[in-house]
Amino acid sequence: MVCSAAPLLLLATTLPLLGSPVAQASQPGQSQAGGESGSGQLLDQQNGAGESALVSVYVHLDFSDKTWPHEVSRTLTLPAASASSSPRPLLTGLRLTTECNVNHEGNFYCACLSGYQWNTSICLHYPPCQSPQNHQPCGCLVFSHPEPGYCQLLPPGSPVTCLPAVPGTLSLNSQLQMPGDTLSLTLLLSQEATDLSWFLRHPGSPSPILLQPGTQVSVTSSHGQAALSVSNMSHHWAGEYMSCFEAQGFKWNLHEVVRVPLKATDVARLPDQLSISRATSPGFQLSCCIPSTNLAYTVTWSPGEGSKASSFNESGSQCFVLAVQHCPMTDTVYTCDLQSPGLAPLRVPISITIIQDGDITCPEDTSVLTWNVTKAGHVAQAPCPESKRGIVRRFCAADGVWGPVHSSCTDARLLALFTRAKLLQAGQGSPAEEVPQILAQLPGQAAEASSPSDLLTLLSTMKYLAKAVAKARIQLDRSALKNLLIATDKVLDMDTRSLWTLAQARKPWAGSTLLLAVETLACSLCPQDHPFTFSLPNVLLQSQLFGPTFPADYSISFPTRPPLQAQIPRHSLAPLVRNGTEISITSLVLQKLDHLLPSNYGQGLGDSLYATPGLVLVISIMAGDQAFSQGEVIMDFGNTDGSPHCVFWDHSLFQGRGGWSKEGCQAQAASGSPTARCLCQHLTAFSVLMSPHTVPEEPALALLTQVGLGASILALLVCLGVYRLVWRVVVRNKVSYFRHATLLNMVLCLLAADTCFLGAPFLPPGPRSPLCLAATFLCHFLYLATFFWMLAQALVLAHQLLFVFHQLPKHRVLPLMVLLGYLCPLGLAGVTLGLYLPQGQYLREGECWLDGKGGALYTFVGPVLAIVGVNGLVLAMAMLKLLRPSLSEGPPAEKRQALLGVIKALLILTPIFGLTWGLGLATLLEEVSVVPHYIFTILNTLQGVFILLFGCLMDKKVQEALRKRFCRAQAPSSTISLSTNEGYILEHSKGGSDTAR
């Protein structure tokens, strides 16, 4: 018996059994068949070893009816020739390859029989009998007239199995994938293959889904090998995986079945906890539902005594129900045990709390839904209406009062669309086919949305569609874009109080999600569908396509209230025009959206002091399939009240949740018109914010700042020069050393801070400027260090006031002073940078200084005011000590003179430092009057001058050292001179003459 897959020679002239084949095509209603046969030829008659040469030929057979003789339907084996016969080709067998039927339209449906397949070269030119599927081998084609061809024999394999030899093997790491695992499939090829694709057929699904690279799917290929990887496996990825490719002129299909067990979060419990009273409810019902999967699950309830278990199927899930006839006497935990052969049971608990006499409860409420009596501190649950999925919850407070109702009920069809969109982004499906199908259903779902969960699910669906389109770089036709805009219009028109407010309470960035999705999808229109104009009450879109020759300027206007106009100068588009690519410009107006965006304001903007014109303008430019984000755009938002701030919605602010930003945008005064005109240097979603207050912009303030800082820097340099001359003279004892060491560090820090602050306006502002960031950080650190060194001086004075006889060792105090003076402010400045920079609240808009709106400035003002308060307490304590000295102290005249000098110095320095920065806080709170700004500028910029006068030159020891150096006057040597500003209570008379160690 010859294997049916082996080719045998068929000669039309040696078929007396079948009759002569008809050369012409049959008429409709007849059947045709193509066949192959073969012969063996005796090649070596001398040694009796015979070999066959296998050749095939096409034979066309026509039959008068729709069937053919039974003999033809099987392989025919003819008797072999005798040894004495002369060598000639012999007919040894016959097998059909192709069966063709003719329909009433005269088309020929030709299907291949087992072991045969149409060659791929023929498949490319003729349609398949059924809808084309890339994963299916080419087994049936439709011809308009008889073709001189037939299905070809697949490459022969083992002579025992008679199966064709597949040019590849498919393997996987495990057929049982646990949730969260990574699936790996590897295809090893023995022949060169082309048109390789991966598919997944879900359990119960008639057609498989194309797998493409996504957030969970990765596909790699190399010479002779291809691999598919799926991360974070779940029941959505269970089913039959197929690898389809072309090799040796045929299509091949290899498959492996993958099972994924369910996890606890896949099981829906209703309820997941229950509080019940035996007096009012004799029994209750529990249920757990699981999604459809390729694993068979059975359920066992425990405890199950006195209960009745049942199950039912609904769309896409199977539910198991336990009807408890009698309530238990005490609190009980029921368990729904889901078991599948070969797997550990999945146990899902449901807690039952029995209400006892004396327990505080919430009464029964049937106003909207039926809420049974519930124990205080527990959550009552109710099922969602029909065709919705989720649960309704209501908390019973500790005092027995019902809380608000929280519903997660979502339309089942909308949830299905959401799952499709999410899996599409993950890698299941073709975006070019799936996205238009899902968009076609969104307008109906938006019209039927009736809960915050519906709204949030709808927005998430649009978000996943936008991500899939952006990653695959596909283009939408007019119909798909219309469906998107209609759905967007309905979403913007939803009731704010009942839907948007509740949805934003759960996800405050919901409006930003909508904007990003629409912004991404709106610029994906096919080039052949331009120009395109679409108008709805809340959505207006205009899209145009331009060739390499671009007009002078691009301008567009929208009939909104207030009217909106935009213009893009030609020079902004010059780089694209030179590239010779087609340019599409899409302008989209979304009304009401600005009121739905979260009140997140970036640098230089207030918290919630702004009103908006009621619209957002989105402008996008596509050069081919690449987005062009840099370009100058001029917008006219019509008449506005207040001071306009030109802004755009920056999706990167506030940890990706979005916020208004002024970067790259500025307001311009329109000549002879009160309209708000904006000029921006990039393309995105724009709007304008109107503030009733404006920060004063006085040229005199800038001049005063520069003059004052210059004088301060000069005074501090003089102070350093003085210390360079008299340092050894003024630090001969510990008391003087501590005082002048702190003062010297204050001078160094303030000199560096003023220099940095004076040069900051010449740096490019903005968070993307590293020089501006560095200048702001250094100013913050150095000004803080100035005040912390002042704190160190005050703390040393406080120690001398409280512990008169205790001496401060120099080798211990100096490290502590350095730690307080430098390390503490460095830590505060670093934490501020790390905390507020990612949120876009570190830099003030247009300046290299801390932002006062987001809280960064208060990390500077707060410590400064705290230090000023501590200094004030030390001053008060010193004055009390001075006015009421104790007998044990017995201060001599010199000590009282020193104390008076300390008080005089701190009374001068502390109010100066405190008053200037206190007025700086006033400038943040007062946005109308310019008086605080002028006072703050004058006092703050002259700090270096005050330190030189009161901290250095008024010191008697410094004066004596300078006179001695320049006037060569001899100072007394029998006593130690006490400066009027020394600031420390000296030791008792026993240690008064100790020198600095």
Steps between C-alpha positions, in 0.01 A plus 500: 500500500646830390471786751226739390733797537754362255479635143427242228506552123161536330477474121168598343543240224508212748168554673267255333314451826399865524453584134654784313510832675294778353714782376240779534365650818181354639172687518354627825376219715781264407796390709863500409806347649872530453725208574853370529641153446839342459686198365800298594758401241725199537848643487710199598362169379829312540519517881124521559520835679239734355466879553219734397536840341215718629345754263163679510275630227171693496184315393159667467197271555137602440195313622143542394364521856627658820678188614750265351540125522591357834817355355633845430449621857774279631855420407515242225786249500556322171684167464871529442652390171659161472876465489490376144326808377698742298608811695231762466307738728230319690184637658502397865262735680263795488398761762286811472652835606234759427122506510317776312131584523318751284237728653201659329709804401749286312786546748722202573570426868810280501602345832812299571470151639703371793874526449477765229494879490488782248833657434541850645569642154147398396348620828617854428294522180168336598262564789446239770173313537440661840601833652877532481689403812875537506534213742322243279682286240400555141254209465213636289489759222231649275551503119282669244589235241684167510870545556766254382627445852446292805595482868858398549636229722642619829860395567494132601593406851518169681390199286337355810271789593456619141493862631668790321838621625452838671810718456505613860432414865321709764590473867411693817632525851184358662145422396382603847577865566435641845359854527780751470736262319663569164411270211775416250435326169783413261469402135798314349497492118669246276415690182500866407167649609318822420181678610532382861211592730384406849136446600302418812163324496306552822291215641168484316604759242461400133780718368843576643643843582818637349779560751722804449761676714339686788539567869488126574591339167847497348593327174854424386637315198840398368635261241323168547322601821212716624374562853186637666497624859195601704559656842266515799284207394134494599184322389473754216803330343388139528418301187657355188811678374575462130807574295418545130758537226576421135770254398564281195212668321236408760341651809570325829327520835651378830318535828530447875231522767577711808300486821496776763328443838283768651611714790292627790444843344346332193214368714206734552331450838156630583518591774859481617377565854156500655346628821164339570244468775346159575179671608434676170676269251469124550736424211723659239666429166869507404654484155841493337540549125802418284581605142506254213823302486641188339523334841206308643412615852274339755388670820465373854346720768596470864318481728230357277263337748142616467574687179422450133766553234430580136670662200406689187677655201476855380683690230868426538486359852378213715342559839474262795226572756453380856154548652532482879164397645570588865733765639783371722496582868839671500727683258605262223739509206365319192752384244451457127756233403572501126673183386650400167676168432870519570484841671489612860150610604423871487328598824291818509365595846175683573456630857155483661441713813195420712335798668446428870262664742632837613718559194481844343354470150392708206126459432355352184481750215299449181507857363696417184651156548413250768749524785443242771576551867879523529730495799688821578849509355411266213435556130171402343505382139242479226514364145515726196203533268467262209755540219749661739800356679635598839355554842325769704636567848378700797683540830323482834675741737584424862202707620253304284462763227513403134778652294485598131449239228807404296438318174747330269229386260617518140321410180600148394540596133719795594713274719543266203621792286734608776648150524546486121677836498723407793596166344555677167761721662648191666542328163178311421352595165575722205461873582417579138193274523407520867520876562235599238271223626523619861464867402181415311341387827618785720230757408224260605679414822560869577131574449401222743759577770311548824756467779846631590637150440359508147670834437837391638488172307417690182794737552736211572385328180582811299838523674597145405383554142715812474805314631445215255466743207812693602711186537382336177498833309179411323269748329124538543246567230229765519241261641721397792595861576135608491412230750776624728385862480134407555593299808717788625215748452268279705761458774551878525123546516451259791350638816776651710340451840383140469780356284810716464521619861470147638739364240757769580468420869632153416745608228569876502700470176205360300475816286871482419454139388227607258710784359804282436293227332314738269817698429676180390218351292391822327828538312490144356279572198593332172656738245241412236219619731630858516367765516259413777270728698270385777290707738298410808388715795807411708745381235626686192769356275672621186774297334689586182775335297770705332763395252864604493398843369343668800302827492616817671352452847258246640199660667177361634197632688219342699154651563520454876395737776733679542625462141828317458768551237841339451789560265824312430765707319655342197852522642397255774416243234807566285696197631215269402454661159866449418469128572247465219246307707126552515386697804167456674383762750215408734327765710255383764288704739358327808242707686426442870815291536700769680245490782546121529879507524649485850604830657870426471712808435869494420769752575395862516127425517273524802293228660140562396479870427439460131204495266515340155324588175321164487707337229828329423673532162706203380733549202708214363724473194590169339783474249440159349454274803714717729354757740649850483485664843721807452344795327380853562126546534309824560153470655228757556251393767269800465394746768601395852465653845796528731865437440552219244754222545575301187532138600508150361413167656823319584427129548840445665429720803383373838640149454338452161154621598535829315477867583494848348840644414624834363831372368556611144184715491448869559214746476516781246300818488293516181522842340174688541316199637424367852537140385732245662774415254748223574830410341636150563811330370362147493187308402264336747171575678469873576273722703514830685462562874364830629614619842342799682839586652835563341849501647635852462761542235686817602827584323611684815489173697745335265729804517487511881577129516807533282631810681434357847659163425799675345546713811457197723758298306747791517444539876555129560822507302617792718405300807715208382788741439468638852504151648806420293680788673382463861413128535786402728434794729124453545500122568746478787246341738230238457214743540622724223590201284147354512341835421720598210507147358121501470502852359766407242298200380192720477695743280626219273155343458320829441766618254463182293120510524473865390739440211302197384169683537631802308612282207190278492290736278755461223447122486235330282203429732297183519535149647681383186787743561767332715667837569173644633444193717853523637468873574171450683639214706813696593303812596267290714790325673721805551226727638392224738862452606521873583209471741618172652837660583305781667314231696832349607610840633178539697523147648854560626381821666210315660743246643711773654189657655372175649828330596729775616771278649501240224754556228439389141791293366609628164571158347141390568309817425653576162396166338148547634487853362618381157243220509223745585619772265554293186362147523151595623432756224651264241257227606203738487596625155552146368167372634320799349657432160414131505145557624377791287696471174321180382167671568592808296477723810866577566579797276301820472376564148752708305741532796779302660359498852268282707134483401275661757178332384585135536664515842870496409557858621360414843784252555716814509267748670403251773852432632589870474203609708572223752860619538385859543264383775779316682723805478222709647472266798876515558486880491218504752694268730812716473306813587355333809846393608630851450220671688495259796851366562544254785745546785691190401575644164631833625567629150775759479469805283681328215256209488203732515654697216548177302143397561378839386706452183342161438152633548571793273638274227212250510238772530637639174568176311194300600233756404676561170502135409152436633337810362625458145388141461182565693417764241592244234221280633270801486577539130370148445173575675444847361472519121365853454712755685863554398607644836606163654699424189697826528567465874607138458733585213671789680558321832586160359756612246689712758566215747870495410525871576337450843737215585801711406383797709353335811679168507849600399588869500315583826698236685746684731761228472487525122524878522803481730669247270442721198631810683804308615570379146445826320564765769761304695328590829610292801213312661495433878659168590389453862135421425297315236287735295131410484316581180157648515369239259680193634174328583607258774503517880859438594618255755506573872787713616703186563511413133471844353854512374504161321609521144357306211631148489 
